[in-house]
Amino acid sequence: MRVTPTAIADVLLLEPRVFGDARGFFLESYNEKVFAQATGLQVQFVQDNHSRSQRHVLRGMHFQVDKPQGKLVRVVAGAVFDVVVDIRPNSPSYGRWVGEELSVDNQRQLWVPPGLAHGFLVLSESADFLYKTTEYYHPASERCLAWNDPRVAIDWPLGDTHPLVSDKDAKGFSFDLL
């Protein structure tokens, strides 16, 4: 597994070894020992989630205040632009964002540490998005940073298209109110 640091401390781009031939491919999507050796992290995942979304769906920017979730995310069908915003007040990258394309073709994964806001935009006709979490979903502590907050200024690859967002995501908080 190749691990590449991003501009936000602790957010890691992971590229598993893919073994392919004329029949298709094989990869280990997660191996606790390999993950720990490659990242230096000891994490325990407690929940796996799977979402399917159509083109231009934007989900995010989600986080949990009382029970923050670390997430290991990947795409098994289609492609997304995956984004993480550092909302940790004492972090040197506070208020910054990073974005990576994750797709079935590139097989890349992103490690999102607990305490950061996370979201994605579907680039393909549809996308199946999988993520492992280090904490259970806790609706009472879930919050949403506005996907289009001018203070954060995420450069979503939308062109002239307006994304499809849920009512909850459309009412996301301003970064200045976090």
Steps between C-alpha positions, in 0.01 A plus 500: 500500500628842407416784742516864394456782753270786401508872581298428816693329776382142554283479185658225290453385142534122484569293190466127554688249288278394212565171323340499158494284192267421210242359744473815713674598822549418867586735786489495877272790583592481868751305705547617859867402514590657163303816583680537835844439347440740210338782700634456852139508623320257727129541430197287569218515249151443641268567206501466120276722284406493133331780306395521136448837340436639154710754306531843665384380842704674767498347847661700777677656668421270795658451841401392851582727795465265799596171341730588209546235235820406325417378149676282246319580174506354150292469183402162355297628202537834324701801615476776760687813601561434869562796732622542857495829695715548809270634773741431788561843660856421614610348170756678279271428203183630671251621239680336207361229275639222284326320216583178318331309221413150614373255242456137414776551244768646728399290808630773731375537856507792741557486875297776669600534868238564768402863544507615136211585267454268203296495181504405134361591158405226252682548167370193313144400402477337843742396771509240775693640797619281788637611832615339819456706817675499837188614685133414464267746327362730770223723356488731804862607448493522120567841349543632149736768376359686199638339185527844336631703794699795359750493790605144410455552122505138384566486126236241410530379137146607414542739209162671452309215664330538837545190717215286631506529880273380779296748702734437794810573291340810348470640855864443595670731749742774407861424590501810720223345716683174574 
